[in-house]
Amino acid sequence: MFFVLAAQFILGLLYANAGEWLMHKFILHGLGERQGGFWAYHLHEHHAVCAQNAMLDLGYKAVNLTTWNTQSKELAVLAGIVLLHAPLFLIGPSFIGAVYGSLALYYYKHRKAHLDPVWAQQHLRWHYDHHLNHCSANWCVTWPWFDYLLGTRIKSKK
């Protein structure tokens, strides 16, 4: 039983990282190019603010669910992902635990990176590079696994 749960957990981590890569590349950037659409917040708000402030996005400073901004939209999307995957908990609890843990870690790391750019440069270099050097690459936030696997990790010189 241990090996089944361990395999589920590892698959859950890989699945979450693949989902992060796909969502960031094709939804947040792909669909996000269209001005006025729901997904436009990522490119036209978040990336614009980060470009002006060297990675800093003070929209992450306080959680305000009464304002429809970058952070509240991101939290709504994450909540949607949680709800979408909830029925799978009975089939693969360790898999879903890994997915949910990855979502929580994604939010923590993403928020911290945009409130502390020095930390991001040291601990989340791939995401730092995405915002400041290569916005058409480096799609992962939590771990750069799928960027390496799919050849989209582009390193910048320090």
C-alpha positions in Angstrom: 0.0 0.0 0.0 2.9 2.4 0.8 4.3 2.1 -2.7 0.8 2.8 -4.3 0.5 6.0 -2.1 4.1 7.0 -2.9 3.5 6.5 -6.6 0.3 8.5 -6.5 2.1 11.3 -4.6 5.0 11.4 -7.2 2.5 11.4 -10.1 0.5 14.1 -8.4 3.6 16.3 -8.1 4.4 15.7 -11.8 0.8 16.3 -12.9 0.7 19.6 -10.9 3.9 20.8 -12.4 2.7 19.9 -15.9 -0.5 21.7 -15.3 1.3 24.7 -14.0 3.4 24.8 -17.2 0.4 24.3 -19.5 -1.8 26.8 -17.7 0.9 29.5 -17.7 2.0 29.1 -21.3 -1.3 28.5 -23.1 -4.0 30.1 -20.8 -2.3 32.9 -18.9 -0.1 34.0 -21.8 -2.0 32.5 -24.8 -5.5 33.5 -23.9 -4.2 36.4 -21.8 -3.0 38.3 -24.9 -6.6 39.3 -25.7 -7.3 42.6 -24.0 -10.4 42.7 -21.9 -10.7 38.9 -21.5 -10.7 37.3 -18.1 -7.1 35.9 -18.5 -5.8 39.3 -19.6 -5.0 40.2 -16.0 -1.9 38.1 -16.1 -0.1 39.8 -19.0 -1.8 43.2 -19.0 -1.8 43.7 -15.2 0.7 41.4 -13.4 3.4 41.4 -16.0 3.1 45.1 -16.7 3.4 45.9 -13.0 6.4 43.5 -12.6 8.2 45.1 -15.6 7.8 48.6 -14.1 8.9 47.5 -10.6 11.7 45.0 -11.2 9.5 42.0 -10.2 7.7 43.6 -7.3 3.9 43.5 -7.4 2.4 45.1 -4.4 -1.0 43.7 -5.4 0.1 40.7 -3.4 0.7 42.6 -0.2 -2.7 42.1 1.3 -5.4 39.5 0.4 -8.5 41.5 -0.6 -11.3 39.2 -1.9 -13.6 42.2 -2.4 -11.4 43.6 -5.1 -11.2 41.8 -8.5 -7.5 42.2 -9.1 -4.6 39.9 -10.1 -4.3 38.2 -6.7 -8.1 37.6 -6.2 -8.4 36.2 -9.8 -5.4 34.0 -9.1 -7.0 32.7 -5.9 -10.3 32.1 -7.7 -8.6 30.0 -10.4 -6.7 28.0 -7.7 -10.0 27.4 -5.8 -11.6 26.3 -9.1 -8.7 23.8 -9.6 -9.2 22.5 -6.1 -13.0 22.0 -6.7 -12.4 20.4 -10.0 -10.1 17.8 -8.5 -12.1 17.1 -5.3 -14.0 14.1 -6.7 -10.7 12.3 -7.3 -9.8 12.4 -3.7 -11.6 9.0 -3.0 -9.8 7.3 -5.9 -6.3 8.8 -5.3 -6.0 10.5 -2.0 -2.2 10.7 -2.1 -2.3 12.0 -5.7 -4.8 14.8 -4.8 -2.8 15.5 -1.6 0.2 16.2 -3.8 -1.8 18.3 -6.2 -3.3 20.4 -3.4 0.1 20.7 -1.7 1.5 21.9 -5.0 -1.2 24.5 -5.4 -0.6 25.8 -1.9 3.2 25.9 -2.5 2.6 27.6 -5.9 0.6 30.4 -4.2 3.1 30.8 -1.4 6.2 30.9 -3.7 4.5 33.1 -6.3 3.3 35.6 -3.8 6.6 35.7 -1.9 8.5 36.1 -5.2 6.5 39.3 -6.1 6.8 40.8 -2.6 10.5 40.0 -2.2 12.3 40.1 -5.6 15.7 39.5 -3.9 14.4 36.2 -2.5 13.0 35.4 -6.0 16.3 36.0 -7.7 18.0 33.6 -5.2 15.3 30.9 -4.7 13.0 31.1 -7.7 15.5 32.1 -10.4 13.4 30.5 -13.2 10.4 32.7 -12.4 12.5 35.7 -11.9 14.0 35.1 -15.3 10.5 34.7 -16.7 9.4 38.2 -15.6 12.6 40.1 -16.2 14.4 38.4 -19.1 12.4 35.7 -20.9 8.7 36.1 -20.7 8.2 33.6 -23.5 9.9 30.8 -21.5 10.4 29.6 -17.9 6.7 28.8 -17.5 7.0 26.9 -14.2 6.8 28.7 -10.8 7.0 26.0 -8.1 9.7 23.9 -9.6 11.2 24.1 -13.1 10.8 20.4 -13.9 8.7 20.7 -17.0 10.6 23.7 -18.3 13.7 21.5 -18.3 11.8 18.5 -19.7 10.3 20.5 -22.5 13.3 22.7 -23.2 11.7 26.0 -22.2 14.1 26.8 -19.3 16.2 29.7 -20.4 18.8 30.8 -17.9 19.9 34.4 -17.7 23.3 35.6 -16.7 23.4 36.9 -13.1 
